[in-house]
Amino acid sequence: MTILILGGTSEAKAICQQLANLGRPLIYSLAGIVRQPVLPCEVISGGFSQYGGLAAWCQRRGVQGIVDATHPFASRIRASASAASTELGIPCWRFTRPLWQAGSNDNWHEFNHLAELPSLFKASAQTSPQRIFISLGKLDSDELALFKDRQLLLIRSAIPLQGELTNNASWVQAVGPFSVAGELALLRNYAIEAIVCKNSGGAAVAAKLAAARQLSLPVYMQRRPERVPGDERWCTEFCTEQGLVLALKQSYLASSPNE
């Protein structure tokens, strides 16, 4: 039973490590735009469009199950995984990180699209924040232009930005996990007044929220896109790595090594 793991997250790597000792074939896939992980299985990158799509690739490689452990905001590949499992009649085990939840001492303001932020800044604070830390991943020129009137824009991402930096912007390349002490130092060094980020969930990049709480900074939190629906005949949802791994192990043990 060959399993394809759609990864690119810390949880996907952990799932892969736990399944590797079962002695069955695993293939780990990621977009390949950050760093290539070292894992005890075949690792591929670059996507599936060049092979005619995910379903065609899975059929060609004899994949009999898909683990979708991609980022909660990776809607396109999540939709492809769901469609491929339905088309081929193979199971899809989907892991989704639980949402971050605001606590009583947090000052969060939620939004759906970046274009909402200028008016949200004005409505949510007596003084509109001028020095902003953005942790949203890749941004294009139009998105960067939304912040051109701010005094400082500090952008952190794992990959280079798609658009050119505006005069008020600085870019820091970094990959989590991050510590609370490190996030506090970053926010203080740049005299940050507000944070803009996605509700990605997970522990690896949550330290900025604890730092914002300690400094009483507002957090502008982008809501997740609508959940990609899955065919209940083939797609099973999990909110813990342990639950997904247990279900996979049971499927592995129920299949013969030559399947």
C-alpha positions in Angstrom: 0.0 0.0 0.0 1.8 3.2 -1.2 0.8 6.3 0.6 1.4 9.9 -0.7 1.9 12.5 2.0 1.2 16.0 0.9 3.4 18.0 3.2 5.3 21.2 3.7 4.4 21.4 7.4 6.0 20.3 10.6 3.0 18.0 11.3 3.5 16.3 7.9 7.1 15.5 8.6 6.2 14.1 12.1 3.5 11.9 10.5 6.0 10.7 7.9 8.6 9.8 10.6 6.0 7.8 12.5 4.8 5.9 9.5 8.3 5.2 8.1 9.0 2.3 10.5 6.1 0.2 9.1 8.1 -0.9 6.1 5.6 0.1 3.5 6.3 2.6 0.6 5.8 6.3 1.4 6.2 9.3 -0.9 6.5 12.8 0.6 5.6 15.7 -1.6 6.1 19.4 -1.0 6.0 22.5 -3.2 9.8 22.8 -2.9 9.9 26.6 -2.4 11.5 26.5 1.1 13.9 23.8 2.2 14.0 20.1 1.2 13.5 18.0 4.3 15.6 14.9 5.1 13.1 12.0 5.6 13.3 8.2 5.5 11.3 8.0 2.3 11.2 9.3 -1.3 10.8 13.1 -1.3 9.5 14.9 -4.4 8.8 18.5 -5.1 7.4 20.8 -7.8 3.7 19.9 -7.9 1.7 17.7 -10.2 0.5 19.8 -13.0 3.4 18.7 -15.3 2.1 15.2 -14.9 -1.5 15.9 -15.8 -2.7 16.6 -12.3 -2.6 14.8 -8.9 -5.0 12.0 -9.8 -3.0 11.1 -13.0 0.3 11.1 -11.0 -1.2 8.9 -8.3 -2.5 6.5 -10.8 0.8 6.3 -12.6 2.7 5.7 -9.3 0.2 3.2 -7.8 -0.7 5.4 -4.9 -3.5 3.8 -2.8 -4.0 6.5 -0.2 -3.3 10.2 0.3 -2.4 12.0 3.5 -3.2 15.7 3.2 -1.2 17.5 5.9 -0.7 20.7 4.0 -1.0 24.3 5.4 -4.6 25.3 6.4 -4.4 28.1 3.8 -3.3 25.8 1.0 -6.8 25.6 -0.5 -5.8 24.6 -4.0 -3.8 21.5 -3.2 -6.4 20.5 -0.6 -9.1 20.6 -3.2 -6.9 18.6 -5.6 -6.3 15.9 -2.9 -10.0 15.6 -2.2 -10.9 15.5 -6.0 -8.1 12.9 -6.6 -9.3 10.6 -3.8 -12.9 10.7 -5.1 -11.8 10.2 -8.7 -9.6 7.2 -7.9 -11.7 5.8 -5.1 -8.8 5.8 -2.6 -8.8 7.1 1.0 -7.7 10.6 1.8 -6.7 11.3 5.5 -6.8 15.0 6.1 -5.1 16.7 9.0 -6.1 20.3 9.9 -4.5 22.2 12.7 -6.9 23.5 15.3 -7.5 27.3 15.1 -5.7 29.6 17.4 -8.2 31.1 19.9 -7.9 34.6 21.4 -7.7 34.7 25.2 -9.1 37.2 27.6 -5.9 39.3 27.5 -5.6 39.3 23.7 -6.6 42.2 21.4 -7.5 40.5 18.1 -9.3 41.9 15.1 -10.3 39.4 12.4 -10.5 40.0 8.7 -10.9 37.9 5.5 -9.0 39.9 2.8 -6.0 42.2 3.1 -8.0 45.0 1.4 -10.1 45.3 4.5 -7.1 46.3 6.7 -6.8 50.0 6.1 -10.4 50.6 7.3 -10.0 48.1 10.1 -6.9 49.9 11.4 -8.9 53.1 11.7 -12.0 51.4 13.2 -10.2 49.3 15.8 -7.9 51.8 17.5 -7.9 55.4 18.6 -4.6 55.8 16.8 -4.1 53.8 13.6 -0.9 51.7 13.9 2.0 53.0 11.9 4.7 50.3 12.6 3.4 47.0 11.5 4.8 43.5 11.6 3.4 41.2 8.8 3.6 37.4 8.9 1.5 36.3 6.0 3.8 34.5 3.7 4.4 35.7 0.1 3.0 39.1 -0.8 2.6 40.7 -4.3 3.0 44.4 -5.2 -0.7 45.2 -4.9 -0.8 43.8 -1.4 2.3 45.6 -0.4 0.8 48.9 -1.7 -2.0 48.7 0.8 0.6 49.6 3.5 2.5 52.3 1.6 1.3 55.1 4.0 2.6 53.3 7.1 5.8 54.5 8.8 7.3 51.0 8.9 6.4 47.7 7.4 8.4 44.7 8.8 7.7 41.6 6.7 8.9 38.1 7.6 8.5 35.1 5.3 10.2 31.9 4.4 10.5 32.8 0.7 11.3 36.0 -1.1 8.3 38.3 -1.8 6.7 38.4 -5.2 6.5 42.2 -5.3 9.1 44.9 -4.9 9.5 46.4 -1.4 8.1 49.8 -0.8 10.3 52.5 0.7 8.9 52.0 4.1 9.3 48.2 4.1 12.0 45.8 5.5 12.0 42.1 4.8 13.3 39.3 7.1 13.7 35.8 5.8 13.1 33.2 8.5 11.6 29.8 9.1 10.0 28.7 12.4 9.8 27.5 15.0 10.3 30.8 16.8 10.7 31.5 20.6 8.8 34.0 22.7 12.1 35.7 23.7 13.1 36.0 20.0 9.7 37.5 19.0 9.8 39.9 21.9 13.2 41.1 20.8 12.1 41.5 17.2 9.0 43.5 18.1 10.9 45.7 20.5 13.8 46.4 18.2 11.5 47.6 15.5 9.1 49.4 17.9 6.2 47.4 16.4 2.7 48.7 17.1 0.6 45.9 15.5 0.9 42.4 14.1 -0.8 41.1 11.0 -0.9 37.3 10.5 -2.9 34.3 9.4 -4.7 32.0 11.7 -2.4 29.1 10.8 -2.7 27.3 14.1 0.1 25.1 15.5 2.9 25.7 17.9 5.8 26.5 15.6 4.8 30.1 14.9 2.5 30.9 17.8 5.2 32.7 19.8 4.4 36.0 18.2 0.9 35.8 19.7 2.4 35.4 23.2 4.8 38.2 22.6 1.9 40.5 21.4 0.0 39.6 24.6 3.0 40.6 26.8 3.4 43.9 24.9 -0.4 44.6 24.7 -0.2 44.8 20.9 -3.2 44.4 18.7 -3.2 41.4 16.4 -5.0 41.6 13.0 -5.8 37.9 12.3 -6.7 36.7 8.8 -9.5 34.1 9.0 -9.0 30.8 7.3 -10.5 30.2 3.8 -13.7 28.1 3.7 -13.0 24.4 4.4 -12.5 22.4 1.3 -15.3 19.8 1.3 -14.4 16.2 1.0 -16.4 13.2 -0.2 -17.3 11.4 3.1 -16.9 8.1 1.4 -13.2 8.6 0.9 -12.1 11.6 3.0 -11.6 11.5 6.8 -10.8 14.6 8.8 -8.4 14.6 11.8 -7.4 17.4 14.2 -4.6 15.5 15.8 -1.5 13.9 14.3 -2.0 10.9 16.7 -5.5 10.2 15.4 -4.5 10.3 11.8 -1.4 8.1 12.4 -3.5 5.5 14.2 -6.0 5.3 11.4 -3.2 5.0 8.8 -1.4 2.3 10.8 -4.7 0.3 10.9 -5.0 0.6 7.2 -1.3 -0.5 6.7 -1.8 -3.5 8.9 -5.0 -4.5 7.2 -3.2 -4.5 3.8 -0.7 -7.0 2.5 2.9 -5.7 1.9 2.4 -6.3 -1.9 -0.8 -4.2 -2.2 
